[in-house]
Amino acid sequence: MSEIPCTPQFRLNAEIQRTVRRCWENTPGAIAYLKEALRTWKGVKSLEAVFVAACKEARKPESAQVKSAVKDWFEWTRKNRIVIAMSGEVVYTPDGEAVELSQMMRRYLVQE
């Protein structure tokens, strides 16, 4: 709770306290989402509403969503023996070839 940006514009009202108690595991992501919203959105009318929605819906900042998608893609390609390792923006194929991550992600789409 100490990470929540409490300002005159953002108050820890009863609804926020209730939401944090119910969705405790989502709180760090919701805080990061709110901070990103403050940095990137043109105007935020209700900080409390953004935080509550983010907490209830387990929203995360855009960068965390991208990292999650890359992780899911890497796990799928490794399981299917398409790649064997990843370092930064480079993946390695079973024959040792280093290929740019974005190129491989376009070439191999995750299939369930």
C-alpha positions in Angstrom: 0.0 0.0 0.0 2.9 2.4 0.6 3.7 2.3 -3.2 0.3 3.7 -4.1 0.8 7.4 -5.0 -1.3 9.1 -2.3 -1.9 12.7 -3.3 -4.8 15.1 -2.8 -6.0 13.7 -6.2 -5.7 10.1 -5.0 -7.2 9.0 -1.7 -7.3 5.6 -0.1 -11.0 5.5 0.1 -13.1 2.5 1.3 -13.5 1.2 -2.2 -9.8 1.1 -2.8 -9.1 -0.5 0.5 -11.8 -3.2 -0.2 -10.4 -3.8 -3.7 -6.8 -4.2 -2.4 -8.0 -6.7 0.2 -9.9 -8.7 -2.4 -7.3 -8.5 -5.1 -4.1 -8.3 -3.1 -2.1 -10.3 -5.7 -3.0 -7.8 -8.4 -2.0 -4.7 -6.5 1.6 -4.4 -7.7 0.6 -4.6 -11.3 -2.3 -2.2 -10.8 0.1 0.3 -9.2 2.5 0.0 -12.1 -0.4 0.4 -14.5 -1.6 3.5 -12.7 1.9 5.0 -12.8 2.1 4.2 -16.6 -1.3 5.8 -17.1 -0.2 9.0 -15.4 3.0 9.2 -17.6 1.4 8.3 -20.9 -2.3 9.2 -21.0 -3.4 12.7 -21.9 -5.7 13.1 -18.9 -6.8 10.8 -16.1 -10.1 12.0 -14.7 -10.2 9.5 -11.7 -7.0 8.0 -10.4 -9.1 5.9 -8.1 -11.2 4.5 -10.9 -8.1 3.6 -13.0 -6.5 1.8 -10.0 -9.6 -0.1 -9.0 -10.3 -1.3 -12.6 -6.7 -2.3 -13.0 -6.7 -4.2 -9.7 -9.9 -6.0 -10.4 -9.0 -6.9 -14.0 -5.3 -7.8 -13.2 -4.1 -5.2 -15.7 -0.3 -4.6 -16.0 1.6 -1.9 -17.7 2.2 -2.4 -21.5 5.9 -3.3 -21.0 5.0 -6.1 -18.6 2.4 -7.5 -21.1 5.0 -7.4 -23.9 7.5 -9.3 -21.7 4.9 -11.9 -20.9 4.1 -12.4 -24.6 7.8 -12.9 -25.4 8.2 -15.3 -22.5 5.1 -17.3 -23.7 6.5 -17.4 -27.3 9.9 -18.5 -26.1 8.5 -21.3 -23.9 6.4 -22.5 -26.8 9.3 -22.4 -29.4 11.7 -24.1 -26.9 9.1 -26.9 -26.2 8.8 -27.4 -29.9 12.6 -27.4 -30.4 12.5 -24.4 -32.6 14.9 -22.5 -30.4 17.2 -23.6 -27.6 18.2 -20.3 -25.9 17.6 -16.6 -25.8 19.8 -13.7 -24.8 18.4 -10.2 -24.9 17.0 -9.7 -28.4 18.7 -12.8 -29.9 17.5 -16.4 -30.0 19.5 -19.5 -30.8 18.3 -22.3 -33.0 19.2 -25.9 -32.3 22.0 -25.7 -35.0 23.6 -22.8 -33.1 22.4 -20.0 -35.4 21.8 -16.6 -33.7 18.7 -14.9 -35.1 17.0 -11.6 -34.1 14.1 -12.3 -31.7 11.6 -10.1 -33.7 12.4 -12.0 -36.9 11.8 -15.4 -35.3 8.6 -14.2 -33.7 7.2 -13.2 -37.1 8.4 -16.5 -38.6 7.0 -18.8 -35.9 3.6 -17.8 -34.5 2.4 -19.6 -31.4 0.0 -22.4 -32.2 -1.9 -24.1 -29.4 
